[in-house]
Each structure stands twice: as structure tokens, then as C-alpha cells.
């Protein structure tokens, strides 16, 4: 499954557009990570625990989006975008969305 943020794929042509697909994940913070983050906040710098949390959530959202595209018969997703939102204190949603398509060699 090819997943790209562009509207085209080099060497391929889109032969069918199947529609919008999305994958979402809601993740919460962890008390242990919050304590470490609070300590890091005092001295500054990257909060690696949260960086890892968001990266893994983003990867899971893409995986779910690709699975939805495969169910439609797609072999690629183009124009992929991400959005995040706080759904409650300490919990964030990450959504990956794009257009499911069928591509062939150009």
C-alpha cells in the first residue's frame, strides 16, 4: 500500500478514485510519563516520552487508514493529511485521512 501526502505517485497513474478514508487513535498520557515530563518542563528541552507517544499514535492512525483503504479495494492513498485535537484533559486524538485510489504503472 502506497501512502503519500502528494496527489500523484511518480511512475503511476490513478485509474480509479474510491473516496475518503480515515484512521484515528485517541491516546492518553501516563502518570509516570507526566511526572518525568513535569521534571523536564522545569529544565527545558524535548519531552521524549510525549514525542514517542505521538509518533506511535500517528503510525497507528496511518495503519488504520490504510486498512480502511484496502477494504475498499485501493492499493494507494493520496493527499494524506493529519490532524490532532484534545478530546479531554490528558487525551488527544490523531486522525490520518486521505483519498483511497487504485493506481497502475504509467
N, C-alpha and C positions, 0 to 999 in steps of 0.2 A: 504494500500500500504506500503510494507516494503521498506525502503531506507537505504542502508548501504554502507560504504566505503570498506568493505571486499568483497572478491569474493565468499564467501559462507555464508549461513544463517544456524545457528545451528538448527538442527531438521527438516530441509527442504532439498529437492534436486531439482536442476534445471532440468526441463523436456523440456524446450524449450527456446532458445535464440532468441529474436526478433530484437535486434540491438541497435545501439546508439541512445540515447535520450538526449536532452539538453534543458535547460531553461535559458534565460538570462534577465537581467534587467540593464538598464542604469539609473543611478541616478545622479542628480546634487546637488551641495551644495546650501545652502540657505544663503542669505545675512546676516540675523540675526545670524545664526549659525557661519558664518565666522567671525563676529565681536567678538562673545564670544570666538571662537577658537583662534583668534589673541591675545586676552587678556590672555587666558590660556597659550598660547605659551610663553608669557613674564615671567610667574612664573613657568612654567613646569607642568607636570602631564598629566593625561589622558584627551583627548578631548572627553568627553562623548557624545556630540551631534553627532560627526562623528562615534563613536562606535555604537550608536543606528542606525544611517543611514545605515551603512554597514551590521549590523545584520539583519535589516528588508529587505534589498535588497537581502541578501543571502537566507533568508527564502522564499521570493517571487520567486527567481530563482529555488529553490528546488520544490516549489509548481507547477511551470510551467513545470519543467522536469517531475514530477510525472504525471501531466495531459497528457503530450505527451505519456508517457508510457502506461497509461490507454487506450488511443485511439488505441494503437497497440494491446491491449488485455493482457497486462502484469499485474501481481499482485505484482511485486517487481522490484527494480532497484539495481543492484550490481555494485561494483567498482566505486562508486561515487567520483568525484573529483571536485574541484573548481578552477577557475582561474579569475584573475582580470586584467583589462587593463584601462589605461586612454585613453578615446576616444577624449577628447578635454580638454582644461583648465577648471577645475572645474567639470568635469563629468567623472564618472568611470563606466565601465561595469563589472558586475559579471556574470559568467557563471557557472552553475552546469551541469555536464554531467556524464553519466554512461551507463550501459548496461541494457536494458529492458529485463526481463525474466519472465517466468511462473514457479512458484515453487509449489511443493506439499509436504505434510508431508512425512518424510523419513521412 
